[in-house]
Amino acid sequence: MTMRAFLMRAVVRWSLCCAGLAGCLSPLTAQAWTRIGETQDLTLYVNRSAIEREDRIRRVWEMQDLKTPDAEGVRSRRYLNEYDCTYKMHRLGQMTSYAGPKLTGEKLADVKEMGYWRKIPPNGVFVLTYIAVCVE
């Protein structure tokens, strides 16, 4: 085997390894999103395969796909939502907002900390995920 052929094989192997590694490290947009509900303003998705349970608390990643951009130009957002199944409360955190649909386009905002616990409104969008993760 010539040195040139050896180098070509090494480059191809390295490229395949990098492509495989990149697939393993793909962003959260590659999660298995399940459509859970829709309002006139947005479609709500959850990652049902990654629900975390800790006593009465459930943690789940959610994605909102807005039908039209909001005042800040946000068209979609991904966030961690924690649900307290006993007290029917939730809190959001680790939210990232995007200018495009389904977590595409420019990243417009990124909030790492968790918010305050709030009661889940009976007719609000979060009641859909609450039912999916807390009512068994």
Order of alpha helices (4+ residues) and beta strands (2+ residues): alpha-beta-beta-beta-beta-beta-beta-beta-beta-alpha
